[in-house]
């Protein structure tokens, strides 16, 4: 089609032209594969002086070596050939090769069929290939792959003979490293059982939030990133966590009292990291404190005793009163939550039930950074005042999702 014809063509004509070009391109790719198989059977060294057909095609087509090797491997499976001494090498899927030369099969479809045929015993290959090709004429490669799985299961209903040896050690690898930017990169490989359990955990924590703050606009990757952070919080709060150097696993944050009060400045996070004083102020709502007196060169002169702001009995009372994150519409249970000081303790706010509210990590941050406010109502329960841009009247809202405690009549 020239540019004027393209401009005048309707949707059907455009689609038909694409289909015709796809047929030509697929047919050409299949013919190239058969030529590569022929070159390999004759001897690429003798014909072209290359060590392998893949190397030859890499230079002819100007493509990466890995792509050339994939094309040659596909050609071997589709085309009958012979070794240099004349020994015949039958094709794994000869009927598929014929359909490919006609331009009727996409590359993913060819790879799907070949992948199945390599697992089918030779005496059953003709029938199996015909079933797959017939189905391929009206279905996509994913459906053909599913049919191939059923064919293989029918041919070998008992599956692979179980190994009587001891179970192998699960394949689990994980690396976690910090970049200079302060971003951490996580990469790992896990056995099927561990991956399935991790997926179930993250799925449950990565559900879209349905709260009064508006729709959840996070991408799936962002939701799973937040879910991973929540899973770490749950693990760190577990009473069964092994001790580390005689203490429960923890992260130390060092910040001056002045910066903590104002929320302006930086805090030292762990060994190498940093965080804003405002972020440290959020975590300081519910943490263990070790007051320190420093010298002129920031050397520790005196350390006070470690103490937890919110004691265990007070935390239990908070759990019983709020029953989970108190933010309107949030479903997070108590084990996912932190205690928030309504009036921050650095501003003189007391650590008592009337100045505390239970909040999940997300809504805890939201409260510190947005126009939302929280207070304890006359009945002793927390209520939230939305920002003006959400409600000009700022009518108080409550979380009614959590199951209330039974009470005596």
C-alpha positions, 0 to 999 in steps of 0.5 A: 500500500502506498501512503494514499491507499493507506489513508483511504483504507478502512479498518478491514482493509488495514487489518487484511494488509497486516495479515497478508504481510504477517503471512509473508514474513512468517513464511520467509522466516520459516524458509530461512530456518530450512536454509540454515538447517540445510547449511548445518547438514552440509557443514557450515565450516566447509561452506562459509568457514564459520564454526557454527550456523548460529555465528553465521546467521548472527552476522548475516542478520545482524542480530544477537548471538542468543537470538541466532541460536534460538532460530537455529534450534527452532530450525533443527526441530522443524527440518529433517537433516543429516549429520556430516557422515550421512546419518539421518536426523528426523524432524521433531515436528515436520507437519508444523514446518509445512504450516510454517512455510505457508505462513500460518503459524506465529513464532510463539505458536511454533515454539509451543508445538515444538516444546510439546512434541519434544516430550511426546514419544516418537510413536505418538508424534504424528497424531499429537502434532495433528491435534495441535495443528488443528487446534492452532487454526482456531486458538492462540498459542496459550490455549495450544499449550494447555492442550499440549499439557493435556496430551502429555498427561494422557500419554503419561498419566502417572507422571515422572516416577517418584524419587525414593531418595531423600527430598532435595534441599529447596532452592532458595537464594536471596540478595539484598544490597543498598545502592549509593542513592539509598535505594535497596535492590532485592533479587532472589530465586525460590522453590515452588512452595516458598514462592507460593507462600510468599505470593499468598502473603503479599496478595493478602497485604497488597489489596487495594485500600478502600478508605475515605481518603479516595480511590487507591491509585497505586500501581500493582508494583507499588502495592506489592512494594508496600505489602513487602514493607508491611510483611517485614513489620509483621515479622519484626513484631513477632515475639518468636523472632530469633535474638540478634547479639542478645537482642530482638532484631531492630533498626536504630535511628539516631536523631537530635531532640531538637530535630525530632521536635521540629521535624526539620533535619536528618536522622541516621538510619542503621549503619549507612542510611539516612532519613528525614527528621519528619520520618523519624518523628512518625516512627517515634510515636511508637518505639523504644527510646535510649536518651543519650548525652553527647559531647562537642564531637558527638561522642556519647558521654552518657546513655540512659535506660531503654524504655518503650513509649507504649507499654504492653498493657497500654498496647493491649488496651489500645487493641481492644478499643480500636480493634485495628487501624482506626482510620475511616474505612481501613480494614487492617487488623491490630497486628498491622498497626502502630500506636500514634500519639495524637499530641506528639510526646516531644510536644508534651503529649502524654503516653496514655490511652486518651492521647493514642490511636491505633493506625496502620503504617500507611495511614500513620504517615498520611496523618503526619503529612496531610490535612487529616486530624484525629481526636478522641471524642466524648465517648472515648473513641477516636474520630477523624476530621477530613481535610477541607478539600475533601469536606468543607464542613470537616464532619468527623468520620469513624471506622465502622468496619472493625467488629466491636467488643461485646458489652453487658446489657 
